[in-house]
Amino acid sequence: MTFSSFAGPFLPELLLLAGVLLIFLLDVLHVSRLEVVGGIAVVATLLALASVIADLGFAPLALLATIPARSIDAVPAAGAAPLFAFTSLGLVFQGLFLLAAFLVALASMSRPSAERGAPIFYGLLLLATLGMLLVAIASDLIFLLLAIEVVSIASYLLVAYTRKDPRGLEAAMKFFVIGALSTVLSFFGASLLFGAYGTTNLYLLRAAGTAVSYPILVLLGYAFLFAGLAFKVTLVPFHAWAVDVYDGSPDDVSAYLAGGTKKIGIFAFFLVFLGPVLAVNAVGSSGYGLFGGSVALGPSFQLALGAIAVLTMTVGNVLALLQKEMKRMLAYSSISQAGYMLIGITIGTAPAIGGATLQVLAHVLMKTGAFLVVGAVAALGVGPLISDWRGLGQRRPLLGTAFALMLLSLAGVPLTIGFASKFVLFSAAVAAQGWFVWLAVAGLLNSALSVFYYARVLRVMFFDAPPAADPALAGAVVGGAGPPALPVGGLGWGRAVTIALIAVLIVALGVYPQVVLGPIQSAAYHFVSLGA
Amino acid sequence: MLPWLSIILATLAVGTVATFAAGARARWVALATSAIFLAEVGLLLASYPGWPGYSGSLVPGFSDTETYSWISIAWMHVDYAVGVDGISLVFILLTAVLQIATVVYSWGESQRPGAYFGLVTLTCLGCFGVFVSLDILLFFLFWEAVLVPMFFLIGYWGGPNRRYAALKFFVYTHVASIVMLVGLLALVFYSGATSFDFSSVYAAARGLAPVVQTFLFLALFFGFAVKFPIVPFHTWLPDAHVEAPTGGSVLLAGLLLKLGGYGLIRWAVEVLPSGLHSVQPLLFVIAFLTIIWGSVLSLAQRDLKRLVAYSSINHMGIVLLAIALDSSLGLLAAVLLMFAHGIVSALLFMASGSVHHQYGTRDIASLGGITPSAPALSTMLMAGSLASLGLPALIGFPAEFSAFLATWNGLGYWVLIPLVVLVVTAAFYLWMMQRVLFGAKKGVPADAHDLPWYESTGMGLLVALTVLFGILPSLLVNVIVNSPIKGWPGT
């Protein structure tokens, strides 16, 4: 007997829901021990992750598979307008979301156990993840936007869950106001599209791409939807909120916002904009307007996406270059990474979508890991400025090496997952030929630019002498000669294990990306060919 | 047949890790690694199936090839593919020789020896990888892998301005690699090659239109040119050399500069013949500029190391000229020149490093008459300088002679430009020697002593090779030209 007989195809979602309810119920019963609550979250996300991987066809876990293979990537019957549908690319994204949630949940096992709020943190974490899983199976615009809303509301609360930190509260307020605006824009756009097409089903929208009677509604609808979703993905010029929010949030929450929840926007972009892009590709660069001819969207639509991708990469990198605080630098670099992912959507071919998805995976690992290291280092008493990290790599070689690996991966240095993903993505851009080659050039030049600020951190960490009165190193000075080994106890085992796991994955998947690239690429092919 | 190249790669990889882990005993581990490496390269050379007689063609055929699938998805096939031909073998020999010479020379390194010798070994691993890669991704990967250890070598063990120099080195060469990568990707996808393998790219590129080949060639050339380096992308080199520790300078001049030339030959000249043909005039202009500018600048230097650095630029200009000639003799000359320059510039950098150790300065004007107190050091410096200016019976001579002969064959009287420049540089080197080695005693402390044993051993090895290959250049030439061409697509 498999689980499908009582969980239906929704085992991952139900596991998370059960986790949320159990955590909040235990909280009411005054069971709020970190080990219990955190344990529930870790187990729930891990089981859900296993189930998703099983659904993707990984035979050893077949027991946990709950979705019949035939309903994955199934083209809906003519005229049918399902609210949700299982695509293999959606399942891949579910896996990525669950991976991010699992990593953050595991790392957070190292929170100070006296600190209150563990049930709230873990409950909201699971709730946000539940919303993200729903995003990944959406096939209707309203379903999609509501699922995004579940994520958003849970993450507003996550940012401010400590309640005492004024920076967190300010960040939550900003996040909420911007988030509300983004929701309004998205729903307005959706309503305009409904006016034009008479449906909000994404399959039908995709199929109806070129036949429409009110082109201006379509133009405005997609424009508003783009703006609304662009806030989520932190595309320039809709990025300004992100840095303050990542900076003001508790470190584990920053890790989840940058490494996890942001990616729903990417998948939403896939769902909403791939149709128009494909239509442009089908018409070709010499074609007419995309929507009925009177609105000259056509190739200029793709050009606009490409311009925003380049703008996002460049602005994010240049601003990251100017930052003095570690967390803000990482936040800006996270913005620039969103630009790389947008390249994939701009091109819209299966290789490019696959490359962008691999980039999402890379970003989940690198950004989650980097923010977790920042949290761990802050917990050691090191200040927020980059210059406060002087000599850290010499005194704590393991932690320093792990962070160096993450930065090198972000910079796209070979043998890391960050290189593999950029390599595939830019290869896809070159393979698409035409002006897409320039996207690859822009992306590569940007990754060269980013080397500046990552190398600067490496220099500070490894070449500069540590400050004399560094509280984190006080023990070392007392301890006598020589740099001390990494005291794992100082990090907490949860953080130590998670950071080590991420570092290993960054290198292992960088050396042999085929493991993930194979499934991702075939998922991308199915996804692109779905309603084509 | 044993997978020799993978075995050597594994040797170097294990050696690197062991050296890093060995701490204070790292020099022994590094020495053992480089000795095994050298022995393996010797076996590789001995088993190389050279054909008797000059085949007349420099189109390569590869031996000891290995191919394993690495990334295989619908639209992209990347392999772990390695193999050697005569050209790469010469560079592999250079790598092995310079590694052991550097390790021995740096025996006295006391600052974090584990990391220092580990990074030296890692650099050589990267260079070896570049020379044996027959897949674009693998090639690029090793190419970039060389960057990181050199960045750390300069940045941690370097001179006073090392941070600036390390960052400048990293950024210049990294940007160049990126342009090269775009060129390589375009090469694959525009030619419709079925995989990233050299053989499939080589075969597919034949079908490219000349104008496409030209653009691709330019993109690749830019990437390789910065490593070369050629004017005007050379400014990272003097900075990096002056600040780098001696071992770093040796690897930088001896090996890293050769990556540019090797890459140009392997991935641009061989693959894109029409591209080379159409940019030939441009390459000639750049080569002449580099030759002249490098030597003019070297005349203006007061620092011994800067002098060697700028004369390196001058030499690499001759290499570019020889490659651009697009003739068999030119290609042969280019490879010989690079090998010679690898040995000789390493020797000169070691000698000027030793001068710095002994006398605390490298300023030519403030040194004089060091021969009586340091005969060994003087001998090494003199041998290096004489080889560099092309004295017969030393390795520089056959290389430069064949380069000038090829230039005469291809360009006629234009050969006078590099010849005149060579004469001027030679005069300058002689003048330098006269002042530093033989003049009135100046800047020599009373307790001056000669080289420690490890420095003289390291340099002695290179001097011996300078003489050996100077007298018997045929040892190298036979390896370079006797490439088996059977089984080669497109021939």
Interface residues (C-beta under 8 A of the other chain):
Chain A: A350 P351 G354 L408 V413 P414 L415 F423 V424 F426 S427 A428 V430 A431 Q433 V437 A440 V441 L444 L445 S447 A448 V451 F452 A455 R459 F462 F463 Y512 P513 Q514 L517 G518 Q521 S522 Y525
Chain B: W70 I71 S72 I73 A74 W75 M76 L137 F140 L141 E144 A145 V148 F151 F152 G155 Y156 R163 A166 L167 F170 V171 H174 V175 I178 V179 L181 V182 L185 A186 V188 F189 Y190
